């Protein structure tokens, strides 16, 4: 997977086809010489908030934000209203997707009814209509419930995608239980609330043989557990987010845009995550794009809603912070953003790609976001890489304003 004449990870035949699509869209050969063509990114963890919370984000706005960020395929989490815990609810969501999405949007179905962790959803009926099963936003608290979900998911050939969080260990916390929380009088969330449930689930995954994926890992202990499980042959993959790789709790401010779940952890956790990316323990990077209204994110660290947006900034941040800094090869970043998520989730790569000016440097300004959510801890960060255009299925779904073709 190498770069040749501006095309990353494309065969000569595919590069020729991409050139044809770009030419048909009005991009001249002269302009193409200034840019790099990248395969369409894939994010297996986003929240588009519709149905139920369209004041935060919609399928239309979320998919356009994804396209602006170079994403052509995303998987939408099920913490909606109604929760997609029945075929009726899931197909109603799919109808909105079919009508309004400008990229490929694949919905999850919930593991349990209303994501309450008490009754399993009708997994057999839901399986043909969803990408996988998840109760994201909540951990499944009872091991017996998770084991039954794994047994049924395996029989259906579906993956369990887990938000791991032990509610009994939260104690009202809202940022990492580390130095910043102690020095500023905040209630902390301990690392074991994540890794303890990961450990439980890995044992169950080994027992049941289910295909298992761990969402947004953030602690060094989680990295170590997953590394060991892979060595033992457990069918497990995991993701982390750009914010966990580029930030830690030393960077916290008294502002709701620094509040997400799991929280920004310690410098040691961040270092372990980077090591996990480099050695292959961490399979992919997902944004956990989680928009909220301005009011919901304006209440400080304690009272703001959990969640930040990330689709429009992920590649520029990762390219700037990891590739340009020499930590990560560009080829590895492409695997994390493009190929690994598609392999694991069985998502094909069509004529999906984006066109980037990697020499463009600018400051992140949330007011320029296409997403209805504007809350990001990266506001004001200087990054390299501007998306000129995104194509999904050979169709231009995003084009930067004012770009001369």
SVG drawing of the C-alpha trace seen along z (x, -y; Angstrom):
<svg xmlns="http://www.w3.org/2000/svg" viewBox="-43 -31 52 53">
<polyline fill="none" stroke="black" stroke-width="0.4" points="0.0,0.0 2.0,-2.9 1.6,-6.4 2.2,-6.7 1.5,-9.9 -0.8,-11.1 -2.9,-8.0 -2.6,-6.2 -3.5,-2.5 -4.9,-2.4 -3.9,0.2 -3.1,-1.3 -6.5,-0.2 -8.3,-1.8 -6.2,-4.9 -7.2,-5.2 -10.9,-4.8 -10.6,-7.4 -8.9,-9.8 -11.8,-9.4 -14.4,-10.2 -12.4,-13.3 -12.1,-14.4 -15.8,-14.0 -16.5,-16.0 -14.5,-18.9 -11.1,-18.5 -8.3,-19.3 -5.1,-17.2 -3.2,-20.3 -5.2,-20.6 -4.8,-16.9 -1.1,-17.2 -1.4,-19.4 -3.5,-17.0 -3.5,-13.4 -6.3,-10.9 -7.2,-8.8 -9.6,-5.9 -12.9,-6.6 -12.6,-6.4 -14.9,-4.2 -16.0,-5.0 -17.7,-2.2 -18.8,-4.4 -20.9,-7.5 -24.1,-9.0 -26.4,-10.7 -29.1,-11.2 -32.1,-10.5 -34.7,-9.4 -35.4,-11.0 -32.8,-13.7 -32.8,-15.6 -32.1,-18.9 -28.5,-17.5 -27.9,-16.0 -29.8,-14.4 -28.9,-11.7 -28.6,-14.4 -26.3,-16.7 -24.3,-13.9 -23.6,-12.2 -22.6,-15.5 -20.2,-16.1 -18.8,-12.7 -18.4,-13.4 -16.6,-16.6 -14.2,-14.6 -13.5,-12.1 -15.7,-9.4 -17.9,-7.4 -19.1,-4.7 -20.2,-4.9 -22.0,-2.8 -24.6,-4.5 -25.1,-3.6 -28.5,-2.7 -29.0,-5.1 -31.9,-6.7 -35.6,-7.2 -37.1,-4.8 -34.1,-2.4 -33.7,-0.1 -34.7,2.9 -37.4,4.2 -37.7,4.5 -40.3,1.8 -38.0,-0.7 -34.9,0.3 -36.7,0.1 -38.1,-3.3 -34.5,-4.5 -33.4,-2.8 -36.1,-4.7 -34.6,-8.0 -31.1,-6.8 -32.4,-5.8 -34.0,-9.2 -31.3,-11.6 -27.9,-10.0 -25.3,-11.1 -22.8,-8.3 -23.2,-4.7 -24.8,-4.6 -25.1,-1.2 -27.2,-1.1 -26.6,1.0 -29.4,2.8 -29.5,2.8 -28.4,5.9 -31.2,5.3 -34.6,3.8 -34.4,0.0 -30.7,0.6 -31.7,1.3 -29.7,4.5 -32.7,6.5 -34.3,8.3 -32.5,9.3 -33.7,7.7 -35.2,10.1 -31.7,10.6 -32.8,13.1 -35.4,10.7 -33.0,7.8 -29.9,9.5 -30.8,9.2 -31.2,5.4 -28.2,4.3 -24.5,4.2 -24.0,5.6 -25.4,5.5 -24.5,2.9 -25.9,1.1 -23.4,-1.7 -23.8,-4.5 -24.3,-1.8 -22.4,1.3 -24.3,4.5 -24.1,4.9 -24.9,8.6 -22.5,11.2 -25.2,13.8 -27.1,11.4 -24.0,10.7 -23.2,14.4 -26.6,15.1 -26.3,12.2 -22.9,13.6 -24.3,17.1 -27.2,15.9 -25.0,13.4 -22.5,16.1 -25.3,18.3 -26.4,15.5 -23.0,14.6 -23.2,11.2 -20.7,9.3 -21.2,7.9 -19.8,4.4 -19.5,3.4 -19.4,0.2 -17.6,1.5 -18.5,-0.4 -19.3,1.0 -21.9,-1.3 -21.0,-0.2 -17.6,-1.8 -18.7,-5.2 -19.7,-6.9 -20.9,-10.0 -17.6,-10.6 -17.4,-12.6 -13.7,-13.0 -10.7,-10.6 -9.8,-9.8 -6.4,-11.3 -4.2,-14.3 -6.5,-16.9 -9.6,-15.7 -7.7,-15.6 -6.3,-19.1 -9.5,-20.7 -12.0,-19.0 -13.8,-16.9 -15.3,-13.4 -13.3,-10.9 -14.1,-7.9 -11.7,-5.1 -10.0,-3.1 -11.3,0.2 -14.9,-0.8 -13.7,-0.2 -11.1,2.6 -13.0,4.6 -15.9,5.2 -13.5,5.7 -11.9,8.5 -15.3,10.1 -16.3,9.9 -13.1,11.3 -13.6,14.4 -17.1,14.7 -16.0,14.2 -13.4,16.9 -16.0,19.2 -18.7,18.5 -16.5,18.0 -18.4,14.8 -16.8,12.1 -16.3,9.4 -15.4,5.7 -14.6,3.2 -15.6,-0.4 -13.4,-3.5 -10.8,-2.0 -8.9,-4.5 -6.8,-2.7 -3.5,-1.0 -5.0,2.0 -7.5,2.5 -4.7,2.5 -2.9,5.1 -6.0,7.3 -6.8,7.2 -3.2,7.8 -3.2,11.0 -6.6,12.1 -5.4,11.9 -2.4,14.0 -4.8,16.6 -6.9,16.7 -9.9,14.7 -11.8,13.3 -11.5,9.7 -10.9,6.3 -11.0,2.8 -11.0,-0.9 -9.8,-4.0 -10.5,-7.7 -8.3,-10.5 -8.8,-12.4 -7.4,-9.5 -4.3,-9.4 -3.6,-13.1 -4.8,-14.3 -4.6,-13.3 -6.0,-14.7 -3.2,-17.2 -4.9,-19.1 -8.3,-19.4 -10.0,-22.8 -13.1,-23.8 -15.2,-23.5 -17.8,-21.0 -16.0,-20.5 -13.5,-18.4 -16.1,-16.0 -16.5,-12.7 -17.1,-9.0 -14.7,-7.4 -12.8,-10.4 -9.4,-11.7 -7.1,-9.5 -3.5,-9.9 -0.3,-10.4 0.6,-6.8 -2.7,-5.6 -2.2,-7.7 1.3,-6.3 -0.1,-2.7 -2.7,-3.5 -0.2,-4.7 1.9,-1.6 -1.2,0.5 -1.8,-1.2 1.8,-0.6 1.9,3.1 -1.5,3.9 -3.4,4.5 -5.7,1.6 -7.2,2.4 -8.9,-0.9 -9.6,-4.5 -13.3,-5.6 -14.4,-9.1 -17.3,-8.3 -18.9,-11.5 -21.4,-12.5 -23.1,-15.9 -25.1,-17.8 -26.7,-21.2 -24.7,-24.2 -26.7,-24.5 -26.1,-20.9 -22.3,-21.5 -22.2,-24.8 -22.6,-23.6 -18.9,-23.0 -17.2,-19.6 -19.6,-18.4 -22.9,-19.2 -22.4,-19.1 -23.5,-16.1 -20.9,-13.5 -19.6,-13.6 -17.7,-15.5 -17.8,-15.7 -15.0,-14.4 -15.8,-13.4 -14.7,-16.7 -11.4,-16.9 -10.2,-13.2 -8.0,-12.9 -6.3,-16.4 -5.6,-15.8 -4.2,-12.3 -2.2,-13.2 -0.7,-16.3 -0.3,-14.7 0.9,-11.2 2.0,-11.1 3.8,-14.4 5.4,-14.0 6.9,-10.7 5.0,-8.5 2.9,-6.6 3.4,-5.9 0.7,-7.1 0.1,-3.6 -0.7,-2.5 -3.1,-5.4 -4.9,-4.4 -5.3,-0.9 -6.7,-2.2 -9.2,-4.6 -10.0,-2.6 -9.2,1.0 -9.2,2.5 -12.8,1.3 -14.1,2.5 -12.4,5.9 -13.8,6.5 -17.3,5.2 -17.6,6.7 -18.1,3.4 -17.0,3.3 -15.0,0.5 -16.6,-0.9 -15.6,-3.9 -15.2,-5.8 -12.4,-8.3 -11.5,-11.8 -9.2,-14.5 -6.9,-16.3 -4.5,-19.2 -2.0,-18.0 -0.1,-21.3 -3.0,-23.4 -2.5,-24.5 -5.3,-26.1 -6.8,-26.3 -9.8,-24.2 -12.9,-26.4 -16.1,-24.7 -18.2,-27.4 -17.2,-26.1 -18.5,-22.6 -21.2,-21.1 -22.3,-19.0 -25.0,-20.5 -22.6,-19.8 -19.9,-22.3 -18.2,-20.9 -14.6,-19.8 -11.6,-20.1 -9.5,-20.7 -10.8,-24.2 -7.9,-26.4 -5.5,-23.5 -3.4,-24.1 -3.6,-21.2 -2.5,-20.2 -4.8,-18.7 -7.9,-20.2 -10.5,-18.0 -11.2,-19.3 -13.9,-16.8 -15.3,-13.4 -16.8,-10.9 -19.1,-8.0 -20.0,-5.4 -18.4,-7.7 -20.7,-10.6 -19.4,-13.8 -21.0,-14.2 -18.7,-17.0 -16.8,-19.8 -15.0,-22.6 -16.5,-26.0 -14.5,-28.2 -12.3,-25.4 -11.2,-26.0 -11.4,-22.9"/>
</svg>
